[in-house]
Amino acid sequence: DIGHCHHSNLPLVMTVQMDLVLLLVSVLAFWTRLSQLSYPNAVVFDEVYYGQFVSLYMKRVFFIDDSGPPLGHMILALGAYLGGFDGNFVWNRIGAEYPSSVNVWSLRLLPALCGALCVPLVYLLTLELKFSHLSALGAALLLLLENSLIVQSRFMLLESVLIFFVLLAVFSYLRFHNAPSWYGWLLLSGASCAAAIGVKYMGVFSHLLLLGVASLHTWTMIGDRTLNVCLQCVCRVVCLLVVPVLLYVFWFYIHLSILNRSGPHDQLMSSAFQASLQGGLSRITQGQPLEVAYGSQVTLRSSASQPIPCWLHSHKANYPIRYENGRGSSHQQQVTCYPFKDVNNWWIIKDPSRQELVVSSPPRPIRHGDVIQLVHGMTSRFLNSHDVAAPMSPHAQEISGYIDFNVSMPAQNLWRVEVSNRDSESEVWKTILSEVRLVHVNTSAVLKLSGVSLPDWGFRQLEVVAEKLFKAHSSSLGWTVEEHRYGTSEEQKEREAELHSPTHIDVDRKISFWAKFLELQWKMLTVKQEDSEHKYSSAPLEWITMETNIAYWLHPTTNAQIHLIGNPVSWGVANLCLMAYQLLAAVYLLRRRRGFKDLPDGVWSQFVCLGCVCVGGWLVNFVPFLLMEKTLFLYHYLPAQCYLYLLSPALLEHAHTSATHRRALCMCLSAGLLSVFLSYRNFCPLTYGSPELSANQLQALKWRDTWDILYRRH
């Protein structure tokens, strides 16, 4: 560490001192992130969003959040749980006061801890990139004095947790790469990747970058004949691919184990999934017979009706003789899909060769390929289809409850049951578990939900049609038996009373964890919540120059306020270094191509590694946002920004070692750090929400016209 030194004990003293520096930086990090954590005692910005999920965890109520996997929410919920939060708080508006019963400090503790730990992590990471302690201190200070990171860490938000796991993954991988004897580091790296992805899907890109770097390192390692290459490769694959996948599934396992009660999002899930939750559908469906038989009374839920469920339905109203556009109909009874539980959703399954509508004993279960008739429970009409155009989808066939008007329209009411997810051995149609297609025997068309609403004559219910298989989209063809009872009444009057009675006996119905995991994962990726334009949303290119800010909190009566604003000086330094690196890299590459080696091999590989990790890290965390449709905010840029803070001091050190005017560079560095600190101090009132500033002072802080800083004139 020190030039030509004759004392053998000095390097030791230096490392002790440097560890003291690390300790000091860490203490400062904890102080900036954790001091007065429970101020403001009100809901700040996205806390209103995450708080709802935390409350649902406390009450163990099932929910779906399409913004990302459950680990992040579970970490926030853990903080709430440790603070004794019971979930009884209505998260309905930003700025709502927390009651004294809510321990605000514990709600915000874990994100703040993660935010504080990022500072020493960046210090250690710079050392693993083989740069000096001084560069490490520089990177740590840039992170320490970054206003936006402090704000984002001090509330119940997930960015700081994501950044922590991403940095931990990169650090532990490089630690392993520099000293490959201990596989614990590699394992920790894989686990951190899984945790980063478990917090937000953006973590995937950092994981891919890490896999890329690891593949390059492995490729060079394969050339080394002294190693057992096979074992090394297997270990890397297990730690960086298998472990993350297993852990990712494990987060869902914990999530589904905690959330075992039914709630508002049940309706998005399949009947089988709902029946596995306490309350809700399971109350109705417990104890239903498993096998559907001739004489069964069933309600048929469409598998296609998302996000709102609907059931095959008929009622005492006919199709109009002529539609508005002049086309004719069969004028038979309407069959629709109705999004509410209703006695008119009950159908009875009849054997075409027999008269009776009751279950024989023993029951005769229906198997894949059997032909049945469906009789509407309340009106006794047969489910029928024929070569008449459907009301809203004229390319498909009409579905009706058959009425014989003596107009040479014979009944065509035979349907073949196809169980699309059948067991090979039994092939029986099962309640809740089986998804069936009903194929019209005469025309081979399949019963399906078209998804179009009928006009007023059809009470705005959803249209059901029959469509030839090659035209239809497979997912819209499935139907599931949800409620089910074995019919016992011979007479229509008794049968109506039976249909009105609840189906309820106590038995348990199981669905495997894997089935629940795959369904939930698929729903999270496909359920789209309405993307609304937000007052503070921004475009990715505005982040680089920080054109935008976000008002997180405003005191109800005074000018005290908290904003997400980065430290403009650090932001500028980071952007300059990003451009400088790319310029330098281009110059070096051109000169190397011409045969001039400006850098010794060791320094060159260090320079390349720095680029792969830092510039690569910035790219993978920034470029995907350019391609995204969703509403974006400034805080989405913070993970990318951290990589630039890692790059800046290291790049300056690289320039310093190969430069001649070292003195000037040192001066610039000191001036730079000083202005970073002054800029941090300047924006502190907007970072911590105190002290309160006057309108003029706030006006002076508005460094950019595009910033939205609010103030009251007193």
VENTA-V593274 format. One record per residue. N is the residue number from 1. RES is the residue in one letter. PHI is phi in whole degrees, 0 to 359 (* if undefined). OMEGA is omega in whole degrees, -180 to 180 (none if undefined). D_LAST is the distance of its C-alpha to the last C-alpha in Angstrom with 1 decimal. Layout:
[[N:RES:PHI:OMEGA:D_LAST] [N:RES:PHI:OMEGA:D_LAST]]
This chain:
[[1:D:*:-179:57.3] [2:I:244:-176:58.4] [3:G:323:-177:61.0] [4:H:272:-173:64.5] [5:C:232:-174:64.3] [6:H:269:-178:67.4] [7:H:277:-176:65.9] [8:S:285:-173:66.3] [9:N:270:-175:63.5] [10:L:292:179:60.7] [11:P:305:179:59.7] [12:L:299:179:59.4] [13:V:303:-179:57.0] [14:M:300:-178:55.0] [15:T:296:178:54.6] [16:V:301:179:53.6] [17:Q:299:-178:51.0] [18:M:294:177:49.7] [19:D:296:175:49.5] [20:L:296:178:47.4] [21:V:300:179:45.1] [22:L:301:-180:45.0] [23:L:298:-179:44.3] [24:L:298:180:41.5] [25:V:299:-180:39.8] [26:S:296:180:40.2] [27:V:300:179:38.7] [28:L:299:-180:35.6] [29:A:299:-180:35.5] [30:F:296:-179:35.5] [31:W:292:-178:32.9] [32:T:292:-175:30.4] [33:R:271:-170:31.2] [34:L:256:-175:31.6] [35:S:289:-179:29.3] [36:Q:49:-174:26.8] [37:L:291:-175:28.1] [38:S:273:174:26.9] [39:Y:258:-6:23.2] [40:P:285:-178:21.4] [41:N:276:-177:23.4] [42:A:212:-179:22.9] [43:V:289:-177:24.9] [44:V:252:174:24.0] [45:F:42:-173:25.2] [46:D:287:173:29.0] [47:E:303:-179:29.5] [48:V:293:-179:29.4] [49:Y:277:-178:32.5] [50:Y:290:-179:34.4] [51:G:301:180:33.6] [52:Q:301:-178:35.7] [53:F:291:179:38.7] [54:V:300:178:38.3] [55:S:299:180:38.4] [56:L:294:175:41.5] [57:Y:297:-179:43.2] [58:M:299:-179:42.6] [59:K:266:178:44.2] [60:R:59:-179:46.8] [61:V:262:-177:46.3] [62:F:295:174:47.5] [63:F:213:173:45.1] [64:I:240:173:45.2] [65:D:234:-174:42.5] [66:D:280:-175:43.5] [67:S:279:179:41.0] [68:G:169:-179:43.3] [69:P:296:-168:45.9] [70:P:277:-172:45.2] [71:L:300:-179:45.1] [72:G:301:179:41.4] [73:H:298:-177:40.6] [74:M:291:178:43.2] [75:I:295:178:41.7] [76:L:298:-179:38.3] [77:A:294:179:40.2] [78:L:297:178:42.1] [79:G:302:-179:39.0] [80:A:296:-178:37.9] [81:Y:296:180:41.5] [82:L:296:179:41.6] [83:G:272:176:38.5] [84:G:76:179:40.1] [85:F:288:-177:38.0] [86:D:258:179:39.9] [87:G:87:-178:38.3] [88:N:269:175:36.9] [89:F:208:-178:33.3] [90:V:271:-179:32.4] [91:W:270:-176:30.8] [92:N:240:177:29.4] [93:R:207:177:25.8] [94:I:289:179:23.6] [95:G:96:178:21.0] [96:A:294:-180:23.3] [97:E:291:171:23.4] [98:Y:280:175:26.7] [99:P:288:-177:28.6] [100:S:295:-179:30.0] [101:S:287:-179:33.4] [102:V:267:179:32.5] [103:N:275:-174:33.0] [104:V:298:-178:30.3] [105:W:303:-177:31.7] [106:S:288:178:35.1] [107:L:298:-174:33.8] [108:R:262:-170:32.3] [109:L:296:-172:34.9] [110:L:294:175:37.6] [111:P:301:-179:35.5] [112:A:293:177:33.9] [113:L:298:180:37.5] [114:C:299:180:38.7] [115:G:298:-179:35.9] [116:A:290:-177:36.7] [117:L:291:178:40.4] [118:C:299:-176:40.0] [119:V:293:176:39.4] [120:P:298:180:42.8] [121:L:298:180:44.4] [122:V:295:177:43.5] [123:Y:301:-177:44.9] [124:L:294:-179:48.2] [125:L:296:179:48.3] [126:T:299:178:48.3] [127:L:295:180:51.2] [128:E:292:175:53.1] [129:L:281:176:52.7] [130:K:71:173:54.6] [131:F:255:-170:52.0] [132:S:281:177:51.4] [133:H:298:-179:49.3] [134:L:293:176:47.1] [135:S:298:-180:46.3] [136:A:300:179:45.7] [137:L:297:179:43.2] [138:G:301:-179:41.5] [139:A:298:-179:41.2] [140:A:298:-180:40.0] [141:L:292:178:37.3] [142:L:300:180:36.1] [143:L:288:-178:35.8] [144:L:299:-173:34.3] [145:L:260:179:31.5] [146:E:265:-174:30.8] [147:N:304:-176:27.2] [148:S:294:179:28.1] [149:L:293:180:31.1] [150:I:296:-179:29.1] [151:V:299:-176:26.6] [152:Q:294:-179:29.5] [153:S:278:-169:31.5] [154:R:272:179:29.0] [155:F:232:-176:28.9] [156:M:281:-177:31.7] [157:L:230:-170:32.6] [158:L:256:-175:36.0] [159:E:302:-177:35.7] [160:S:295:179:36.0] [161:V:293:179:39.1] [162:L:300:-178:40.6] [163:I:298:180:40.1] [164:F:302:-177:41.6] [165:F:293:179:44.8] [166:V:296:180:45.2] [167:L:296:-180:45.1] [168:L:297:-180:47.3] [169:A:297:-178:49.8] [170:V:294:-179:50.1] [171:F:300:-175:50.3] [172:S:291:176:53.0] [173:Y:294:-179:55.0] [174:L:295:178:55.0] [175:R:300:178:55.9] [176:F:294:-177:58.9] [177:H:297:-179:59.8] [178:N:282:178:59.9] [179:A:219:-167:62.0] [180:P:286:-177:63.6] [181:S:281:-172:65.6] [182:W:255:-174:63.2] [183:Y:282:178:62.4] [184:G:304:-179:59.6] [185:W:296:-179:57.1] [186:L:294:179:58.3] [187:L:296:179:58.0] [188:L:298:180:54.5] [189:S:297:179:53.6] [190:G:299:-179:54.9] [191:A:296:180:53.1] [192:S:294:176:49.8] [193:C:299:179:50.3] [194:A:299:-179:51.0] [195:A:292:-180:47.8] [196:A:298:179:45.7] [197:I:292:179:47.2] [198:G:292:179:46.7] [199:V:273:178:43.0] [200:K:211:-180:42.5] [201:Y:299:178:45.1] [202:M:302:179:43.8] [203:G:302:-179:45.6] [204:V:303:-175:48.8] [205:F:292:177:48.3] [206:S:294:179:48.1] [207:H:297:180:51.1] [208:L:297:178:53.0] [209:L:300:-179:52.1] [210:L:298:179:53.4] [211:L:297:178:56.6] [212:G:297:180:57.1] [213:V:299:-179:56.9] [214:A:297:180:59.1] [215:S:295:178:61.6] [216:L:299:180:61.9] [217:H:298:-179:62.4] [218:T:294:-180:65.0] [219:W:299:178:66.8] [220:T:294:-177:67.2] [221:M:294:-178:68.3] [222:I:299:179:71.0] [223:G:287:-177:72.7] [224:D:271:-173:73.1] [225:R:280:-176:76.6] [226:T:278:-174:76.1] [227:L:257:170:73.8] [228:N:278:-169:74.5] [229:V:297:-177:72.6] [230:C:303:-178:73.0] [231:L:300:-179:71.6] [232:Q:301:-178:68.6] [233:C:295:-180:67.8] [234:V:301:-180:68.2] [235:C:301:-179:65.8] [236:R:295:180:63.2] [237:V:297:-179:63.5] [238:V:298:-174:63.3] [239:C:290:-172:60.3] [240:L:260:179:58.3] [241:L:239:-174:59.3] [242:V:291:-178:61.0] [243:V:301:178:58.7] [244:P:302:-179:55.4] [245:V:296:-179:56.9] [246:L:297:-179:58.1] [247:L:295:179:54.8] [248:Y:302:178:52.9] [249:V:295:-179:55.2] [250:F:298:178:54.8] [251:W:301:180:51.0] [252:F:292:180:51.8] [253:Y:297:178:54.4] [254:I:297:-178:52.0] [255:H:306:-177:49.4] [256:L:286:177:52.1] [257:S:289:-179:53.5] [258:I:288:-172:50.1] [259:L:271:-176:49.3] [260:N:248:180:52.3] [261:R:248:-178:50.8] [262:S:284:-176:50.4] [263:G:203:-173:47.0] [264:P:294:-176:45.2] [265:H:267:-180:46.4] [266:D:310:-170:50.1] [267:Q:302:-179:50.8] [268:L:286:-172:50.4] [269:M:264:180:53.3] [270:S:291:-180:57.0] [271:S:301:-177:58.9] [272:A:296:180:60.5] [273:F:296:-179:57.1] [274:Q:299:-176:55.7] [275:A:292:-179:58.8] [276:S:275:-180:58.3] [277:L:264:178:55.0] [278:Q:288:-179:55.0] [279:G:77:176:54.3] [280:G:59:-174:53.7] [281:L:298:-175:56.8] [282:S:296:178:58.8] [283:R:297:-176:59.0] [284:I:280:-168:60.8] [285:T:267:178:62.9] [286:Q:297:172:64.2] [287:G:79:176:67.9] [288:Q:286:175:68.5] [289:P:298:-176:71.9] [290:L:280:-173:71.5] [291:E:264:178:74.1] [292:V:283:-175:73.9] [293:A:233:173:77.3] [294:Y:297:-177:79.2] [295:G:98:178:78.0] [296:S:296:170:74.5] [297:Q:258:-173:71.6] [298:V:224:162:68.6] [299:T:251:-176:65.1] [300:L:251:-180:64.7] [301:R:262:179:61.3] [302:S:284:178:60.7] [303:S:286:-174:59.8] [304:A:272:-169:58.1] [305:S:281:179:55.6] [306:Q:238:-4:52.4] [307:P:278:-178:49.7] [308:I:265:-180:50.8] [309:P:285:170:54.3] [310:C:212:-174:56.9] [311:W:238:177:60.4] [312:L:301:-163:63.5] [313:H:213:171:63.7] [314:S:217:-179:65.9] [315:H:204:-174:65.9] [316:K:284:174:68.1] [317:A:211:-177:67.0] [318:N:257:172:68.9] [319:Y:294:178:67.9] [320:P:298:-177:68.0] [321:I:300:176:71.4] [322:R:234:175:69.7] [323:Y:275:-178:66.2] [324:E:305:-176:64.0] [325:N:273:174:65.5] [326:G:93:177:69.0] [327:R:292:179:70.1] [328:G:267:175:72.1] [329:S:235:178:71.7] [330:S:279:-176:74.1] [331:H:60:176:72.6] [332:Q:272:-173:72.9] [333:Q:291:-178:70.5] [334:Q:293:169:67.0] [335:V:236:-175:66.2] [336:T:224:171:62.5] [337:C:240:-170:60.2] [338:Y:245:-173:57.9] [339:P:278:179:54.6] [340:F:228:174:55.0] [341:K:294:-175:57.6] [342:D:201:-178:60.1] [343:V:294:179:63.7] [344:N:282:176:64.6] [345:N:272:-176:63.8] [346:W:275:176:67.1] [347:W:234:179:70.1] [348:I:246:-178:73.6] [349:I:267:-173:75.5] [350:K:242:174:79.1] [351:D:278:-176:82.3] [352:P:302:-176:83.7] [353:S:270:-179:87.3] [354:R:232:-179:86.7] [355:Q:274:-165:85.6] [356:E:288:-179:83.8] [357:L:247:178:80.0] [358:V:239:-180:80.1] [359:V:279:179:80.2] [360:S:285:174:83.8] [361:S:241:-1:84.6] [362:P:288:180:84.5] [363:P:297:176:81.5] [364:R:258:-176:82.3] [365:P:294:179:79.3] [366:I:267:-178:78.3] [367:R:248:176:78.6] [368:H:307:177:77.5] [369:G:98:179:79.6] [370:D:289:177:80.5] [371:V:257:-176:80.5] [372:I:227:165:78.8] [373:Q:241:177:77.8] [374:L:245:-179:74.4] [375:V:253:179:74.6] [376:H:289:-171:71.5] [377:G:302:-172:71.5] [378:M:276:-175:70.5] [379:T:246:178:72.3] [380:S:60:176:75.1] [381:R:275:178:74.7] [382:F:274:175:75.7] [383:L:292:-167:73.2] [384:N:222:171:74.7] [385:S:219:-177:74.2] [386:H:198:-174:76.3] [387:D:278:175:76.4] [388:V:237:-177:73.9] [389:A:290:178:70.6] [390:A:292:-172:67.5] [391:P:300:-175:65.1] [392:M:256:-178:62.1] [393:S:240:-171:63.8] [394:P:297:179:67.1] [395:H:283:-178:68.3] [396:A:250:-178:68.6] [397:Q:275:177:70.8] [398:E:287:172:69.9] [399:I:248:-178:69.8] [400:S:220:166:71.0] [401:G:268:-166:72.4] [402:Y:292:171:76.0] [403:I:236:-178:77.4] [404:D:271:178:81.0] [405:F:265:-177:81.1] [406:N:56:-180:84.7] [407:V:240:178:83.6] [408:S:44:169:85.1] [409:M:246:-177:81.9] [410:P:292:177:83.3] [411:A:292:174:81.1] [412:Q:232:-168:79.9] [413:N:242:178:78.3] [414:L:262:-179:79.4] [415:W:230:177:76.8] [416:R:263:-178:77.5] [417:V:271:173:75.2] [418:E:240:-179:74.1] [419:V:273:-171:72.3] [420:S:285:179:70.4] [421:N:245:-173:69.5] [422:R:287:170:72.8] [423:D:282:-177:74.5] [424:S:296:-173:77.7] [425:E:279:-171:79.9] [426:S:264:-178:78.9] [427:E:60:-179:77.3] [428:V:277:176:76.3] [429:W:282:-176:73.4] [430:K:250:175:70.9] [431:T:298:173:68.1] [432:I:65:-172:64.6] [433:L:278:-175:66.0] [434:S:276:170:68.0] [435:E:250:-175:66.6] [436:V:244:168:69.2] [437:R:249:176:69.9] [438:L:252:-175:71.9] [439:V:259:-179:74.3] [440:H:288:-171:75.9] [441:V:297:-175:79.7] [442:N:293:-171:80.9] [443:T:243:-177:78.4] [444:S:61:176:77.0] [445:A:278:-176:73.5] [446:V:250:178:70.8] [447:L:294:-180:68.6] [448:K:209:176:65.0] [449:L:272:-179:61.5] [450:S:278:180:60.6] [451:G:91:180:56.9] [452:V:267:177:56.8] [453:S:274:175:55.7] [454:L:282:177:58.2] [455:P:290:-175:57.4] [456:D:300:-179:57.2] [457:W:297:177:60.9] [458:G:255:176:60.4] [459:F:58:178:57.3] [460:R:57:175:55.2] [461:Q:281:-174:56.9] [462:L:272:-177:57.7] [463:E:281:174:60.9] [464:V:245:-178:63.7] [465:V:225:169:66.4] [466:A:243:-174:69.4] [467:E:224:178:69.4] [468:K:300:-169:72.1] [469:L:304:-174:71.3] [470:F:294:180:71.1] [471:K:276:-166:68.3] [472:A:278:177:66.2] [473:H:276:-165:63.5] [474:S:304:-173:64.8] [475:S:291:-176:61.6] [476:S:273:-174:61.5] [477:L:263:-170:65.1] [478:G:278:174:64.7] [479:W:225:-179:64.8] [480:T:235:174:64.6] [481:V:283:-178:66.0] [482:E:259:175:63.2] [483:E:262:-171:64.5] [484:H:205:169:68.2] [485:R:218:176:71.0] [486:Y:280:-176:74.8] [487:G:291:-179:75.8] [488:T:235:-173:78.4] [489:S:267:178:78.6] [490:E:280:-172:81.5] [491:E:270:-178:80.5] [492:Q:300:-178:77.5] [493:K:299:179:76.2] [494:E:299:-177:76.3] [495:R:297:180:74.7] [496:E:297:178:71.7] [497:A:298:-179:71.2] [498:E:296:-180:71.5] [499:L:295:-180:68.9] [500:H:284:-175:66.5] [501:S:281:-179:67.0] [502:P:287:175:64.8] [503:T:262:-176:66.3] [504:H:202:167:65.9] [505:I:219:-174:68.1] [506:D:268:172:66.8] [507:V:213:-178:67.7] [508:D:258:179:65.6] [509:R:233:-173:65.0] [510:K:251:172:64.2] [511:I:227:-172:62.6] [512:S:287:178:62.8] [513:F:301:-176:59.7] [514:W:296:179:60.7] [515:A:297:-179:60.6] [516:K:293:-179:57.2] [517:F:300:-176:55.9] [518:L:295:-180:57.2] [519:E:294:-178:55.9] [520:L:295:-179:52.4] [521:Q:298:-179:52.3] [522:W:296:180:53.5] [523:K:299:-177:50.9] [524:M:297:-178:48.0] [525:L:277:-174:49.1] [526:T:252:180:49.8] [527:V:292:179:47.2] [528:K:250:175:44.5] [529:Q:272:-173:41.2] [530:E:302:175:39.3] [531:D:272:-179:37.5] [532:S:256:172:34.3] [533:E:291:-178:32.1] [534:H:246:-178:28.9] [535:K:305:-175:25.6] [536:Y:255:-180:25.8] [537:S:289:-174:29.6] [538:S:212:179:31.0] [539:A:263:-175:34.4] [540:P:307:-177:36.3] [541:L:291:177:36.5] [542:E:286:-176:32.7] [543:W:290:-174:32.8] [544:I:302:-178:35.0] [545:T:262:180:32.6] [546:M:50:177:29.5] [547:E:289:-165:28.2] [548:T:235:173:26.4] [549:N:220:177:24.1] [550:I:229:174:23.3] [551:A:282:-177:20.0] [552:Y:274:-174:21.6] [553:W:203:178:18.9] [554:L:227:180:15.2] [555:H:297:-175:13.8] [556:P:300:-177:13.5] [557:T:238:-176:10.2] [558:T:254:-180:8.8] [559:N:270:179:9.1] [560:A:296:-179:12.7] [561:Q:203:180:15.2] [562:I:235:-180:18.9] [563:H:234:169:20.6] [564:L:271:176:24.3] [565:I:228:178:24.5] [566:G:285:175:27.7] [567:N:282:-171:28.2] [568:P:301:-179:28.7] [569:V:293:179:31.2] [570:S:301:-179:33.4] [571:W:302:179:33.2] [572:G:295:179:34.6] [573:V:303:-177:37.2] [574:A:299:-179:38.3] [575:N:295:178:38.8] [576:L:300:-178:40.7] [577:C:294:179:43.0] [578:L:298:180:43.6] [579:M:291:-179:44.8] [580:A:300:-179:46.7] [581:Y:299:-176:48.6] [582:Q:294:176:49.7] [583:L:298:-179:50.8] [584:L:303:-178:52.7] [585:A:301:-180:54.3] [586:A:297:180:55.5] [587:V:299:-180:57.0] [588:Y:303:-176:58.6] [589:L:296:179:60.2] [590:L:298:-178:61.5] [591:R:292:178:63.0] [592:R:296:179:64.5] [593:R:297:-180:66.0] [594:R:276:176:67.6] [595:G:93:175:69.0] [596:F:266:177:66.7] [597:K:260:-179:65.5] [598:D:288:-174:62.6] [599:L:245:170:61.7] [600:P:298:-174:64.1] [601:D:304:-179:64.4] [602:G:300:-178:62.4] [603:V:293:-180:59.4] [604:W:297:-178:59.7] [605:S:294:177:59.8] [606:Q:295:180:56.7] [607:F:296:-180:54.9] [608:V:294:-179:56.0] [609:C:298:178:54.9] [610:L:302:-180:51.5] [611:G:295:-179:51.2] [612:C:301:-176:52.5] [613:V:288:-170:50.1] [614:C:277:179:46.9] [615:V:292:176:47.2] [616:G:301:180:49.0] [617:G:299:178:46.3] [618:W:295:-178:43.6] [619:L:298:-175:45.7] [620:V:291:179:46.5] [621:N:266:-179:43.0] [622:F:245:-174:41.5] [623:V:304:-179:44.2] [624:P:305:-178:44.6] [625:F:292:179:41.1] [626:L:294:-175:42.1] [627:L:260:-173:44.7] [628:M:270:-180:42.7] [629:E:268:-168:41.7] [630:K:288:178:39.0] [631:T:291:-175:35.2] [632:L:243:-179:34.3] [633:F:228:-179:31.2] [634:L:305:-175:30.5] [635:Y:294:176:31.6] [636:H:295:-176:35.1] [637:Y:274:-172:35.5] [638:L:301:178:35.0] [639:P:301:180:38.7] [640:A:296:-179:39.8] [641:Q:299:-180:37.4] [642:C:300:178:38.9] [643:Y:296:180:42.3] [644:L:290:178:41.0] [645:Y:291:176:39.7] [646:L:287:-176:43.2] [647:L:288:-168:44.7] [648:S:304:-178:42.8] [649:P:297:-178:44.1] [650:A:296:180:47.6] [651:L:294:178:47.9] [652:L:297:178:46.8] [653:E:296:179:49.5] [654:H:300:178:52.0] [655:A:296:-177:51.2] [656:H:296:-177:51.4] [657:T:291:-179:54.9] [658:S:259:-178:56.2] [659:A:264:179:54.5] [660:T:258:-177:55.9] [661:H:275:-175:52.8] [662:R:293:-175:51.8] [663:R:298:-179:50.1] [664:A:299:-179:47.8] [665:L:297:179:47.0] [666:C:300:179:46.1] [667:M:300:180:43.8] [668:C:303:-178:42.1] [669:L:300:-178:41.8] [670:S:299:180:40.2] [671:A:299:-180:37.7] [672:G:299:-178:37.0] [673:L:296:-180:36.4] [674:L:297:-178:34.2] [675:S:290:174:31.9] [676:V:300:-179:31.8] [677:F:295:-178:30.7] [678:L:297:179:28.0] [679:S:296:177:26.7] [680:Y:300:-180:26.7] [681:R:300:-178:24.7] [682:N:302:-175:22.2] [683:F:266:-180:21.5] [684:C:310:-179:21.9] [685:P:301:178:18.2] [686:L:274:179:18.6] [687:T:274:-175:22.0] [688:Y:257:179:21.5] [689:G:78:175:17.9] [690:S:207:-5:17.3] [691:P:288:178:16.0] [692:E:289:-179:12.4] [693:L:252:176:11.3] [694:S:281:-179:8.4] [695:A:303:-179:8.0] [696:N:293:179:10.9] [697:Q:296:179:13.0] [698:L:296:179:12.9] [699:Q:301:-179:13.9] [700:A:292:-180:16.6] [701:L:280:-177:17.9] [702:K:279:-175:18.6] [703:W:292:178:22.3] [704:R:237:-180:23.6] [705:D:295:-176:22.5] [706:T:282:179:23.8] [707:W:290:-178:21.5] [708:D:250:179:18.9] [709:I:251:-172:15.8] [710:L:260:173:12.9] [711:Y:207:177:9.2] [712:R:257:173:6.0] [713:R:278:-179:3.8] [714:H:275:none:0.0]]
